[in-house]
Amino acid sequence: MKALSKKLSKARDDYIRCIRPAIRREANAFRSYSFVNCVRLAALARTADGGIHKHQRRIRSGRLAILASRLSRRLPGIARAKTFEELIGVVDSARPKGVGELTVYDNLLKSKFGSGFDFVRFRGP
């Protein structure tokens, strides 16, 4: 049990040291964009600098365009969401075939960056 605990602690520490700074940079960049732009860029699986997220390269651009279009019609629901469940419900309802849950999760996080959302108060499941 201690060996597993040490491995998990190391994984957490590596994440904090290596991954968290990049996520913070992207979050800060997205916070400088309008809410509408955040939703659009997130739906198209774009990074803050306009590239495409590596883990979402396999998703067809047409599917992402459909997602972006659908999410643009759900902007009021995204903006109103106060809980993780509400937000994921709105974003997931826009998901076309061929777009997975990770893309939905990325979308909902980035969508809220542009609305000044308080992520300290907002917790997922």
Contacts in CASP RR format, 6 or more apart in sequence:
PFRMAT RR
TARGET T0000
AUTHOR 0000-0000-0000
METHOD contacts of the structure
MODEL  1
MKALSKKLSKARDDYIRCIRPAIRREANAFRSYSFVNCVRLAALARTADG
GIHKHQRRIRSGRLAILASRLSRRLPGIARAKTFEELIGVVDSARPKGVG
ELTVYDNLLKSKFGSGFDFVRFRGP
25 48 0 8 1.000
26 47 0 8 1.000
26 48 0 8 1.000
27 113 0 8 1.000
29 48 0 8 1.000
29 49 0 8 1.000
30 38 0 8 1.000
30 41 0 8 1.000
30 42 0 8 1.000
30 48 0 8 1.000
30 110 0 8 1.000
30 113 0 8 1.000
30 114 0 8 1.000
31 113 0 8 1.000
31 114 0 8 1.000
31 116 0 8 1.000
33 41 0 8 1.000
33 113 0 8 1.000
33 114 0 8 1.000
34 114 0 8 1.000
35 75 0 8 1.000
35 79 0 8 1.000
35 111 0 8 1.000
35 114 0 8 1.000
35 115 0 8 1.000
36 72 0 8 1.000
36 75 0 8 1.000
37 114 0 8 1.000
38 110 0 8 1.000
38 111 0 8 1.000
38 112 0 8 1.000
38 113 0 8 1.000
38 114 0 8 1.000
38 115 0 8 1.000
39 68 0 8 1.000
39 71 0 8 1.000
39 72 0 8 1.000
39 75 0 8 1.000
39 78 0 8 1.000
39 107 0 8 1.000
39 110 0 8 1.000
39 111 0 8 1.000
40 68 0 8 1.000
40 71 0 8 1.000
40 72 0 8 1.000
41 48 0 8 1.000
41 50 0 8 1.000
41 110 0 8 1.000
42 71 0 8 1.000
42 106 0 8 1.000
42 107 0 8 1.000
42 109 0 8 1.000
42 110 0 8 1.000
42 111 0 8 1.000
43 64 0 8 1.000
43 67 0 8 1.000
43 68 0 8 1.000
43 71 0 8 1.000
43 107 0 8 1.000
44 52 0 8 1.000
44 61 0 8 1.000
44 64 0 8 1.000
44 65 0 8 1.000
44 67 0 8 1.000
44 68 0 8 1.000
45 52 0 8 1.000
45 53 0 8 1.000
45 56 0 8 1.000
45 59 0 8 1.000
45 64 0 8 1.000
45 103 0 8 1.000
45 106 0 8 1.000
46 52 0 8 1.000
46 53 0 8 1.000
47 53 0 8 1.000
53 106 0 8 1.000
55 102 0 8 1.000
56 64 0 8 1.000
56 102 0 8 1.000
56 103 0 8 1.000
56 106 0 8 1.000
59 98 0 8 1.000
59 99 0 8 1.000
59 100 0 8 1.000
59 103 0 8 1.000
60 98 0 8 1.000
63 96 0 8 1.000
63 97 0 8 1.000
63 98 0 8 1.000
63 99 0 8 1.000
64 99 0 8 1.000
64 103 0 8 1.000
66 96 0 8 1.000
67 94 0 8 1.000
67 95 0 8 1.000
67 96 0 8 1.000
67 99 0 8 1.000
67 103 0 8 1.000
67 107 0 8 1.000
70 94 0 8 1.000
70 96 0 8 1.000
71 78 0 8 1.000
71 91 0 8 1.000
71 94 0 8 1.000
71 107 0 8 1.000
71 111 0 8 1.000
73 94 0 8 1.000
74 90 0 8 1.000
74 91 0 8 1.000
74 93 0 8 1.000
74 94 0 8 1.000
77 90 0 8 1.000
78 87 0 8 1.000
78 90 0 8 1.000
78 91 0 8 1.000
78 108 0 8 1.000
78 111 0 8 1.000
78 112 0 8 1.000
78 115 0 8 1.000
79 115 0 8 1.000
80 86 0 8 1.000
81 87 0 8 1.000
81 90 0 8 1.000
81 112 0 8 1.000
83 122 0 8 1.000
84 122 0 8 1.000
84 123 0 8 1.000
84 124 0 8 1.000
84 125 0 8 1.000
85 125 0 8 1.000
87 108 0 8 1.000
87 111 0 8 1.000
87 112 0 8 1.000
88 104 0 8 1.000
88 105 0 8 1.000
88 108 0 8 1.000
91 104 0 8 1.000
91 107 0 8 1.000
91 108 0 8 1.000
91 111 0 8 1.000
92 101 0 8 1.000
92 104 0 8 1.000
95 103 0 8 1.000
95 104 0 8 1.000
112 119 0 8 1.000
112 122 0 8 1.000
END
